[in-house]
Amino acid sequence: MVAEMFADGVGRVDFVSGVVRIELVSLEPAESGQGKMEVRQRIAMPVDGFLHSLNTMGDLVNKLVEAGVLKRNEQNAPTAKK
């Protein structure tokens, strides 16, 4: 069985001593109604693994665009100054 972790997002990404460290954060509710993001887990991986994961996530983004789940932002081409 594979352990599963839920995170609301990525809080911080650092590169220290040749290792990429990614903090996974989740919203922690507060009595005031203003929750705050708290670190739940940290992933540490070598640069090669990090770059491979970026490529894998990019492939997923492309599949989500093809499926119509996401739309790419159309960036306006910069206009030349005269």
C-alpha distances in whole Angstrom, upper triangle without the diagonal:
4,7,9,13,16,19,23,24,25,27,28,28,30,31,31,32,31,27,26,25,24,24,21,23,23,26,27,30,33,36,38,36,36,32,31,28,27,24,21,19,21,19,22,22,25,27,26,23,24,27,24,22,25,26,23,23,27,26,24,27,29,27,27,31,31,30,32,29,31,35,36,39,42,43,47,49,51,55,57,60,63
4,6,10,13,16,20,20,21,24,25,24,26,27,28,29,27,24,23,21,20,20,18,20,20,24,25,27,31,34,36,34,33,29,28,25,24,21,18,16,17,16,18,19,22,24,23,19,21,23,21,18,22,23,19,20,24,23,21,24,26,25,25,28,29,28,30,27,28,32,33,35,39,40,44,45,47,51,54,56,60
4,7,10,13,17,18,19,21,22,22,24,26,26,28,26,23,21,19,18,17,15,17,17,20,21,24,27,30,32,31,30,26,25,22,20,18,14,13,14,14,17,18,21,24,23,20,20,23,21,19,22,23,20,20,24,24,22,24,27,25,25,29,30,28,30,27,28,31,32,35,38,39,43,45,47,50,53,55,59
4,7,10,14,15,16,19,20,21,23,25,26,28,27,23,21,19,16,16,13,14,14,17,19,21,25,28,30,28,27,23,22,19,18,16,13,11,14,13,17,18,21,23,23,20,19,22,21,17,20,22,19,18,22,22,19,21,24,23,22,26,27,25,27,24,25,28,29,31,35,36,40,42,44,48,50,53,56
4,7,10,11,13,15,17,18,20,23,24,26,25,21,19,17,14,12,9,11,10,14,15,18,21,25,26,24,23,20,18,16,14,12,9,8,11,12,15,17,21,22,23,19,19,22,20,17,19,21,19,17,21,22,19,21,24,23,22,25,27,26,27,23,24,27,28,30,33,35,38,40,42,46,48,50,54
4,7,9,11,14,16,18,21,23,25,27,27,23,20,17,14,12,9,9,8,11,13,15,19,22,24,21,20,17,16,13,13,12,9,10,12,13,17,19,22,24,24,21,19,22,21,18,19,21,19,17,20,21,18,19,23,22,20,23,26,24,24,21,21,25,26,27,31,32,36,38,40,43,46,48,52
4,5,8,10,13,15,18,21,23,25,25,21,18,15,12,10,6,6,5,8,11,14,17,21,22,20,18,15,13,10,10,9,7,8,11,12,16,18,21,22,23,20,18,21,21,17,18,20,19,16,19,21,18,18,22,22,20,23,25,24,24,20,20,23,24,25,29,30,33,35,37,40,43,45,49
4,7,9,13,15,18,22,24,27,26,23,20,17,13,11,8,6,5,7,10,13,16,19,20,17,15,12,11,8,10,10,10,11,13,15,18,20,23,24,25,22,20,22,22,18,18,21,19,16,19,21,18,18,21,21,19,21,24,23,23,19,18,21,22,23,26,27,31,33,35,38,41,43,46
4,6,10,11,15,18,21,24,23,20,16,14,10,9,6,5,7,9,12,15,18,22,22,20,17,14,12,9,10,10,10,11,12,13,16,18,21,20,22,19,16,19,19,16,15,18,17,14,17,19,17,16,20,20,18,20,23,23,22,19,18,20,20,21,24,25,28,31,32,35,38,40,44
4,6,8,11,15,17,20,20,17,13,11,7,6,5,6,9,11,14,17,20,24,24,22,19,16,13,10,10,9,10,10,10,10,13,15,18,17,19,17,14,16,17,14,14,17,17,14,16,19,17,17,20,21,20,22,25,25,24,21,19,21,21,21,25,25,28,30,31,35,37,39,43
4,7,10,14,16,20,20,17,13,11,8,5,6,6,9,11,13,16,18,22,22,20,17,15,11,8,8,7,10,10,10,12,14,16,19,19,21,19,16,18,20,17,16,20,20,17,19,22,21,20,24,25,23,25,28,28,27,24,22,24,23,23,27,26,29,31,32,35,38,39,43
4,7,10,13,16,16,14,10,8,6,5,8,9,12,14,17,20,22,25,25,24,20,18,14,11,11,9,12,11,9,11,12,14,16,16,19,17,14,17,19,16,15,19,20,17,19,23,22,21,24,26,25,26,29,30,29,26,24,26,24,24,27,27,30,31,31,35,37,38,42
4,7,10,13,13,10,7,6,5,6,9,11,15,18,20,23,25,29,29,27,24,22,18,15,14,12,14,12,10,9,10,11,13,12,15,14,11,13,16,14,13,17,18,16,18,21,20,20,23,25,24,26,29,29,29,26,24,26,24,24,27,26,29,30,30,34,36,37,41
4,6,10,10,8,6,5,7,9,12,14,18,21,23,26,28,31,31,30,27,24,21,17,16,14,16,14,11,11,9,11,12,11,15,14,11,14,17,15,15,18,20,19,20,23,23,23,26,28,28,29,32,33,33,30,28,29,27,27,30,29,31,32,32,36,37,38,42
4,7,7,6,5,6,9,12,15,18,22,24,26,30,31,35,35,34,31,28,24,21,20,17,19,16,13,12,9,10,9,9,12,13,10,13,16,15,15,18,20,19,21,24,24,24,27,29,29,30,33,34,34,32,30,31,29,29,31,30,33,33,33,36,37,39,42
4,6,5,7,8,11,13,17,20,23,26,27,31,32,36,36,35,32,30,26,23,21,18,20,17,13,13,10,11,10,10,14,15,13,15,18,18,18,21,23,22,24,27,27,28,30,32,32,34,36,37,38,35,33,34,32,33,35,33,36,36,36,40,41,42,45
4,6,8,10,14,16,20,23,26,29,31,34,36,39,40,39,36,33,29,26,24,21,22,19,16,15,11,11,10,10,14,15,14,16,19,19,20,22,24,24,26,28,29,30,32,34,34,36,38,39,40,38,36,37,35,35,37,36,39,39,39,42,43,44,47
4,7,10,13,16,20,23,26,29,31,35,37,40,41,40,36,34,30,27,25,22,23,19,16,14,10,9,7,7,10,11,11,13,15,16,17,19,21,21,23,25,26,27,29,31,32,33,35,37,38,35,34,35,33,33,35,34,37,37,37,40,41,43,46
4,6,10,13,16,19,23,26,28,31,33,37,38,36,34,31,27,24,22,18,19,16,12,10,6,6,5,6,10,10,9,12,14,14,15,18,19,19,21,23,24,25,27,29,29,31,33,34,35,33,31,33,31,32,34,33,36,36,37,40,41,43,47
4,7,10,13,16,20,23,25,29,31,35,35,33,30,27,24,21,19,16,17,14,10,8,6,5,6,6,10,9,7,10,12,11,12,15,16,16,18,21,21,22,24,26,26,28,30,31,32,29,28,29,27,28,31,30,33,33,34,37,39,41,44
4,7,10,13,17,20,21,25,27,31,31,30,27,24,21,17,16,12,13,10,7,6,4,7,9,10,13,11,9,13,15,13,14,17,18,17,19,22,22,22,25,27,26,28,31,31,32,29,27,29,28,29,31,31,34,35,35,39,40,42,46
4,6,10,13,16,19,22,24,28,29,27,24,21,18,14,13,10,11,8,6,5,6,9,11,12,14,12,10,13,14,12,12,16,16,15,17,20,19,19,23,24,23,25,28,28,29,26,24,26,25,26,29,29,32,33,34,37,39,41,45
4,6,10,13,15,19,21,25,25,24,21,18,15,11,9,6,7,6,4,6,9,12,15,16,18,16,13,16,18,15,15,19,19,17,20,22,21,21,25,26,24,26,29,29,29,26,25,27,26,27,30,30,33,35,35,39,41,43,46
4,7,11,13,16,19,23,23,22,19,16,13,10,8,6,6,5,6,8,11,14,17,18,20,17,15,18,18,15,16,19,18,16,19,21,19,19,23,24,22,25,27,27,27,24,23,25,25,26,29,30,33,35,36,39,42,43,47
4,7,9,13,15,19,20,18,16,12,10,6,5,4,5,7,9,11,15,17,21,21,23,21,18,21,22,18,19,22,21,18,21,23,21,21,25,25,23,26,29,28,28,24,23,25,26,26,30,30,33,35,36,40,42,44,47
4,6,10,13,16,17,15,13,10,8,5,6,7,6,9,12,14,18,21,24,25,27,24,21,24,25,21,21,24,23,20,23,25,22,22,26,26,24,26,29,28,27,23,23,26,26,27,30,31,34,37,38,41,44,45,49
4,6,9,13,14,11,10,6,5,4,6,9,10,13,15,18,21,24,28,28,30,27,25,27,28,24,24,27,26,23,25,27,25,24,28,28,25,27,30,29,28,24,24,26,27,27,31,32,35,37,38,41,44,46,49
4,7,10,12,10,9,5,5,6,6,10,10,14,17,20,23,26,29,30,32,30,27,30,31,27,27,31,29,26,29,31,28,28,32,32,29,31,34,33,32,28,28,30,31,31,35,35,38,41,42,45,48,49,52
4,7,8,7,7,4,7,9,10,13,14,17,20,23,27,30,33,34,36,33,31,33,34,30,30,34,32,29,31,33,30,30,34,33,30,33,36,34,33,29,29,31,32,32,36,36,39,42,43,46,49,50,54
4,5,5,6,5,7,11,12,15,16,20,23,26,29,32,36,36,39,36,33,36,37,33,33,37,35,32,35,37,34,33,37,37,34,36,39,37,36,32,32,34,35,35,38,39,41,44,44,47,50,51,55
4,5,8,8,11,14,15,19,20,23,26,30,33,36,39,40,42,40,37,40,41,37,37,40,39,36,38,40,37,36,40,40,37,39,42,40,38,35,34,37,38,37,41,41,44,47,47,50,53,54,57
4,5,8,11,14,16,20,21,25,27,31,34,37,40,40,43,40,37,40,41,37,37,40,39,36,38,40,37,36,40,40,37,38,41,40,38,34,34,36,37,36,39,39,42,45,45,48,50,51,54
4,6,10,13,15,19,20,24,26,29,32,35,38,39,41,38,36,38,39,35,35,38,36,33,35,37,34,33,36,37,33,35,38,36,34,31,30,32,33,33,36,37,39,42,43,45,48,49,52
4,7,10,13,17,18,22,24,27,30,33,36,36,38,36,33,35,36,33,32,35,34,31,33,35,32,31,35,35,32,33,37,35,33,30,29,31,31,31,34,34,36,39,40,42,45,46,50
4,7,9,13,14,18,20,23,26,29,33,33,35,33,30,32,33,30,29,33,31,28,30,33,30,29,32,33,30,31,35,33,32,28,27,29,30,30,33,34,36,39,40,43,45,46,50
4,6,10,12,15,17,20,23,26,29,30,32,30,27,29,31,27,27,30,29,26,28,31,29,28,31,32,29,31,34,33,32,28,27,29,29,29,32,32,35,38,38,41,44,45,48
4,7,9,12,14,17,20,23,26,26,28,26,23,26,27,24,23,27,26,23,25,28,26,25,28,29,27,28,32,31,30,26,25,27,27,27,31,31,34,36,37,40,42,44,47
4,6,9,11,15,18,21,24,25,27,25,22,25,27,23,23,27,26,23,26,29,26,26,30,30,28,30,34,33,32,28,27,30,30,30,33,33,36,39,39,42,45,46,50
4,6,8,11,14,17,21,22,24,22,19,23,24,20,21,25,24,22,24,27,25,25,29,29,27,30,33,32,32,28,27,30,29,30,33,33,36,38,39,42,45,46,50
4,7,10,14,17,20,22,24,21,19,23,23,20,21,24,23,21,24,26,24,25,28,28,27,29,32,31,31,28,27,30,30,31,34,35,38,40,41,45,47,49,52
4,7,10,13,17,19,21,18,16,20,20,17,19,22,21,19,23,24,23,24,27,27,26,29,31,31,31,28,27,30,30,31,34,35,38,40,41,44,46,48,52
4,7,10,14,15,17,15,13,17,18,15,17,20,19,18,21,23,22,23,26,27,26,29,31,31,32,28,27,30,29,30,34,34,37,38,39,43,45,46,50
4,7,10,12,14,11,10,14,14,12,14,17,16,16,19,21,20,21,24,25,25,27,29,29,30,27,26,29,28,29,32,32,36,37,38,42,44,46,49
4,7,10,12,10,9,13,14,12,14,17,17,17,20,22,22,23,26,27,27,29,31,31,33,30,29,31,30,31,34,33,37,38,38,42,44,45,49
4,7,8,6,6,10,11,10,12,15,15,15,18,20,20,22,24,25,26,28,30,30,32,29,28,30,29,30,33,33,36,36,37,41,42,44,48
4,5,5,6,9,10,11,13,15,15,17,19,20,21,23,25,26,27,29,31,32,33,31,30,31,30,31,33,33,36,36,37,40,42,44,47
4,5,5,6,9,10,11,12,14,15,16,19,20,21,23,25,26,27,29,30,32,30,28,29,27,28,30,30,33,33,33,37,38,40,43
4,5,5,6,9,10,11,12,14,15,17,19,20,21,23,25,26,27,29,31,29,28,29,27,28,30,30,33,33,34,37,39,41,44
4,5,5,6,9,10,10,12,14,15,17,18,20,21,23,24,26,27,29,27,26,27,26,28,30,30,33,34,35,38,40,42,46
4,5,5,6,9,10,11,12,14,15,16,19,20,21,23,25,26,27,25,23,25,23,25,27,27,30,31,32,35,37,39,43
4,5,5,6,9,10,11,13,14,15,17,19,20,21,23,25,26,24,23,24,22,23,25,25,28,28,29,33,34,37,40
4,5,5,6,9,10,11,13,14,16,17,19,20,21,23,25,23,22,23,22,24,26,26,30,30,31,35,37,39,43
4,5,5,6,8,10,11,12,14,15,17,18,20,21,23,21,20,21,20,22,25,25,29,29,31,35,37,39,43
4,5,5,6,9,10,10,12,14,15,16,18,20,21,19,18,19,17,19,21,22,25,26,27,31,33,36,39
4,5,5,6,9,10,11,13,14,15,17,19,20,19,18,19,17,19,21,22,25,26,27,31,33,36,39
4,5,5,6,9,10,11,13,15,16,17,19,17,17,18,18,20,23,24,27,28,30,34,36,39,42
4,5,5,6,9,10,10,12,14,15,17,15,14,16,15,17,20,21,25,26,28,32,34,37,40
4,5,5,6,9,10,11,12,14,15,14,13,14,12,15,17,18,22,23,25,29,31,34,37
4,5,5,6,9,10,11,12,14,14,13,14,14,17,19,20,24,25,27,31,33,36,40
4,5,5,6,9,10,10,12,11,11,13,13,16,19,21,25,26,29,32,35,38,41
4,5,5,6,9,10,11,9,8,10,9,13,15,17,21,22,25,29,31,34,38
4,5,5,6,9,10,10,9,10,9,13,15,17,20,22,25,28,31,34,37
4,5,5,6,9,9,9,11,12,16,18,20,24,25,28,31,34,37,40
4,5,5,6,5,6,8,10,14,16,19,22,24,27,31,34,37,40
4,5,5,6,5,6,7,11,13,16,19,21,24,27,30,34,37
4,5,8,8,9,10,14,15,18,22,23,27,29,32,36,39
4,6,8,10,12,16,18,21,24,26,29,32,35,38,41
4,5,7,10,13,15,19,22,24,27,30,33,36,39
4,7,10,13,16,19,22,25,28,31,34,37,40
4,7,10,12,15,19,21,24,27,31,33,37
4,6,9,12,15,18,21,24,27,30,33
4,6,9,12,15,18,21,24,27,30
4,6,9,12,15,18,21,24,27
4,6,9,12,15,18,21,24
4,6,9,12,15,18,21
4,6,9,12,15,18
4,6,9,13,16
4,7,9,13
4,6,9
4,6
4
